[in-house]
């Protein structure tokens, strides 16, 4: 298998390549308007064959951006984007769209079939209050000639001065709308695709069910090729196994939602950790169980300490093409 390559566009984004294919671009310092709750995002996301399996800023929900760590109810603040759900009033646009702001790069490394990027962020409300500091790590791993895995880990420390509850529209009173967390928006052509779980294939009825992993099998326009995107929840995550917010009939999305029907309260000064594995494959739904096993193995693999310090990641290196 190919060795992965990293390109760091200083102050903007990181891109990971697999030979001639850009597997993903992580924009850690976007030029997003405040209404959309500025936050880092992954787009485009591709299979090893180069098929795009993400969607950026769709007209129906402009705050959906590929894969993003998006939280709609953080106390009374919105780090999701757009209006906030208020029971009895439905969705109301408030002055509460917070920002996940990049602070510094702490790791940028590659080792053959893996590539790692980590950075620190500040979660600031629209009024300027600092709520959380975060250490976020992304790691890409090649797992077969037709598949690769992305590990996403976040450690969020409450520095607000008070306890903060993380929730969803469902915890605020809207039935079966428990979105929030690591959210993937799929291409338009995936609309009407199929969910696949340990129980087999399914449709939108899987929303709200608890399970360790879920996949989405969709087709691409023009080529009619099939791709598979799958998410695995780490066993140590709060609320494991999570309830899932998932759609296929209106649009394609996957979201292992740790706050679907119950809030998670983070005490002042405490740190909460979430970790996920995402499998991306040039395959159909039949490959999902095997892909889930491979992603689970990647997720539980001991981390390899990086030799790349924060100071060196902010400058060019012989290992990276820095532009």
C-alpha positions in Angstrom: 0.0 0.0 0.0 1.1 3.6 -0.6 2.6 5.8 2.1 0.4 8.7 2.9 1.5 12.3 2.4 0.6 15.4 4.2 0.4 19.0 2.9 0.0 21.8 5.4 -1.3 25.1 4.1 -0.2 27.2 7.1 -3.0 28.9 9.0 -5.7 27.3 6.8 -5.9 23.5 6.3 -4.2 20.1 6.1 -4.6 17.7 3.2 -3.7 14.0 3.2 -2.9 12.2 0.0 -2.8 8.6 -1.0 -0.7 8.5 -4.1 -2.6 10.6 -6.6 -5.8 10.8 -4.5 -6.5 13.5 -2.0 -8.3 11.5 0.7 -9.4 14.5 2.7 -8.9 18.2 3.4 -9.3 19.4 6.9 -10.0 23.1 7.0 -9.1 24.1 10.5 -9.4 27.9 10.1 -12.4 28.5 7.8 -13.9 31.8 6.6 -17.4 30.9 7.8 -19.9 33.6 8.6 -21.0 33.8 12.2 -24.6 32.6 11.5 -23.2 29.2 10.5 -21.1 28.8 13.8 -17.6 28.8 12.4 -15.9 25.4 13.0 -13.3 23.2 11.4 -14.6 20.7 8.8 -13.5 17.8 6.6 -14.3 18.3 2.9 -13.8 16.9 0.4 -13.7 13.4 1.7 -12.8 10.7 -0.8 -12.5 6.9 -1.2 -9.1 5.5 -2.3 -10.5 5.4 -5.8 -11.1 9.2 -5.6 -14.9 9.1 -5.2 -16.2 12.2 -3.2 -18.4 11.1 -0.3 -19.1 14.4 1.4 -21.1 17.5 0.7 -20.2 21.1 1.6 -22.7 23.8 2.6 -25.9 22.4 1.0 -28.6 25.0 0.3 -31.0 23.3 2.7 -28.7 23.4 5.7 -25.7 25.7 4.9 -24.1 24.9 8.3 -23.6 21.2 7.2 -20.0 20.9 6.1 -18.7 17.5 5.1 -17.7 15.9 8.5 -17.7 18.3 11.4 -17.9 18.2 15.2 -21.1 20.2 15.6 -23.0 20.7 18.9 -26.4 22.5 18.7 -27.0 23.0 22.5 -24.0 23.8 24.7 -25.7 25.4 27.6 -27.7 28.1 25.9 -25.1 28.4 23.1 -25.3 27.0 19.6 -22.1 25.6 18.1 -24.0 23.9 15.3 -25.0 26.8 13.1 -28.3 28.5 12.2 -31.3 28.8 14.4 -31.8 27.2 17.8 -34.6 24.9 18.7 -36.9 26.4 21.4 -39.8 24.2 22.4 -43.1 25.8 21.6 -41.5 28.2 19.1 -39.7 25.6 16.9 -36.5 27.1 15.4 -35.5 30.7 16.3 -32.5 32.6 15.1 -30.7 33.9 18.2 -27.5 35.8 18.7 -25.8 32.6 20.1 -23.8 31.1 17.2 -20.5 30.3 18.8 -17.1 29.7 17.2 -14.6 26.8 17.4 -11.4 28.8 16.8 -8.1 27.2 15.9 -5.3 28.2 18.4 -2.2 26.2 17.5 -1.0 23.1 15.8 0.5 20.5 18.2 1.2 17.6 15.9 1.8 16.9 12.2 3.3 13.6 11.4 3.2 10.6 9.1 4.5 7.1 9.4 4.0 5.0 6.3 0.3 4.1 6.1 -0.8 6.6 8.8 -0.9 10.4 9.0 -1.7 12.5 12.1 -2.8 16.0 12.7 -3.6 17.5 16.1 -4.4 21.1 17.2 -5.8 23.1 20.1 -9.0 25.1 19.8 -11.0 27.6 21.8 -14.8 27.5 22.0 -16.1 31.0 22.2 -19.7 32.2 22.4 -21.0 34.9 20.0 -20.9 37.3 22.9 -17.1 36.5 23.4 -17.1 34.2 26.5 -14.7 31.3 26.4 -16.6 28.1 27.2 -14.2 25.2 26.3 -10.6 24.6 25.3 -10.1 21.5 23.1 -7.4 19.2 21.9 -8.5 17.5 18.7 -6.6 14.7 16.9 -7.3 13.3 13.4 -5.4 10.2 12.1 -5.8 8.6 8.7 -4.9 4.9 8.3 -4.8 2.7 5.2 -6.5 -0.6 5.9 -6.9 -2.3 2.5 -6.5 -1.6 -1.2 -10.1 -0.4 -1.2 -10.6 1.2 2.2 -9.1 3.6 4.7 -10.0 4.8 8.2 -10.2 8.2 9.8 -9.9 8.4 13.6 -11.4 11.5 15.2 -10.6 12.3 18.9 -11.6 15.3 20.9 -10.9 16.3 24.5 -12.9 19.3 25.7 -12.2 21.1 29.0 -14.9 23.3 30.5 -13.3 26.6 31.4 -16.6 28.6 31.5 -16.7 28.9 35.3 -19.9 26.9 35.6 -21.2 23.4 34.8 -22.3 23.1 31.1 -24.8 20.7 29.7 -24.6 19.4 26.1 -27.8 18.4 24.5 -29.9 18.2 21.4 -33.3 19.4 20.1 -34.7 16.2 21.5 -33.4 16.9 25.0 -35.2 20.3 24.5 -38.5 18.7 23.6 -38.4 17.9 19.8 -39.1 14.2 19.2 -36.6 12.0 17.4 -34.3 15.0 16.5 -31.3 14.2 18.7 -28.6 15.4 16.4 -25.2 16.6 17.7 -21.7 15.4 17.7 -19.6 14.0 14.8 -21.9 14.7 11.8 -21.4 13.4 8.3 -23.4 14.9 5.3 -23.3 12.7 2.2 -23.5 13.7 -1.4 -26.8 14.5 -3.0 -26.7 11.3 -5.1 -26.6 9.3 -1.8 -30.2 10.4 -1.0 -32.3 7.3 -0.9 -29.3 5.1 -0.1 -29.3 2.3 2.5 -28.2 2.1 6.1 -26.4 -1.0 7.1 -26.1 -2.3 10.7 -25.3 -5.5 12.5 -29.0 -6.4 11.9 -28.8 -5.8 8.1 -30.1 -3.2 5.8 -32.5 -0.4 6.9 -34.1 3.0 6.2 -34.9 6.0 8.3 -36.5 3.8 10.9 -33.0 3.2 12.3 -33.0 6.8 13.7 -32.8 6.8 17.5 -31.7 3.2 17.8 -28.6 2.3 19.9 -25.8 0.5 18.2 -22.0 0.5 18.1 -21.7 1.2 14.4 -23.7 2.1 11.4 -22.8 2.4 7.7 -24.3 4.2 4.7 -24.1 2.7 1.2 -24.7 5.1 -1.7 -24.3 5.5 -5.4 -22.5 8.2 -7.4 -24.0 10.0 -10.4 -22.4 9.6 -13.8 -20.4 6.4 -12.9 -23.1 4.5 -10.9 -20.3 3.4 -8.6 -21.0 2.5 -5.0 -19.2 3.7 -1.9 -19.6 2.9 1.8 -19.1 5.3 4.7 -19.2 3.8 8.2 -18.9 5.2 11.7 -17.8 3.2 14.8 -18.3 4.6 18.4 -15.5 4.1 20.8 -16.5 1.9 23.8 -15.2 4.6 26.3 -17.5 7.4 24.9 -20.2 8.8 27.1 -23.6 7.1 26.3 -22.0 4.2 24.4 -23.5 2.6 22.4 -25.1 5.8 21.1 -28.4 6.6 19.6 -28.0 7.5 16.0 -29.3 10.5 14.1 -29.5 9.2 10.5 -31.3 10.2 7.3 -31.6 8.9 3.8 -35.0 10.0 2.5 -34.4 13.8 2.7 -30.7 13.7 2.5 -27.8 11.4 3.5 -26.3 11.8 6.9 -24.8 9.7 9.8 -24.3 10.9 13.3 -23.6 8.8 16.4 -25.3 11.3 18.8 -24.1 11.1 22.4 -26.7 13.6 23.6 -29.6 12.3 21.5 -32.1 11.9 24.4 -30.1 12.7 27.5 -27.8 15.6 28.2 -24.2 15.2 29.2 -23.1 17.7 31.8 -19.5 18.7 32.0 -18.5 20.1 35.4 -16.5 23.3 35.5 -12.8 22.4 35.1 -13.6 18.8 33.9 -12.6 17.3 30.6 -14.9 15.1 28.4 -13.5 12.8 25.7 -15.1 11.4 22.6 -13.4 9.2 20.0 -14.7 7.8 16.7 -13.6 5.7 13.8 -14.8 6.4 10.2 -14.4 3.9 7.5 -14.4 5.0 3.8 -14.5 2.2 1.2 -15.0 1.6 -2.5 -17.6 -1.1 -1.7 -21.3 -1.8 -1.3 -23.3 -2.6 1.8 -22.2 -6.2 1.9 -18.7 -5.1 2.9 -19.9 -3.2 6.0 -19.4 -5.9 8.7 -15.8 -6.5 7.7 -15.1 -2.8 7.4 -16.6 -2.2 10.9 -14.2 -4.9 12.2 -11.2 -3.2 10.5 -12.2 0.3 11.8 -12.6 -1.1 15.3 -9.1 -2.5 15.2 -7.7 0.8 14.1 -9.7 2.6 16.8 -8.3 0.3 19.6 -4.8 0.3 18.3 -2.4 2.0 20.8 -1.4 5.4 19.6 2.2 5.9 18.4 3.8 8.9 20.1 4.8 11.5 17.5 8.2 12.9 17.2 6.9 16.1 15.7 6.7 18.9 18.2 4.5 22.0 18.0 7.3 24.3 17.1 8.4 22.2 14.1 4.9 21.8 12.7 4.6 25.6 12.2 7.5 25.5 9.7 8.4 23.6 6.6 9.9 20.1 7.0 11.6 17.6 4.8 8.7 15.2 5.5 5.9 17.6 4.4 5.1 19.8 1.5 4.3 23.1 3.2 2.6 25.8 1.2 
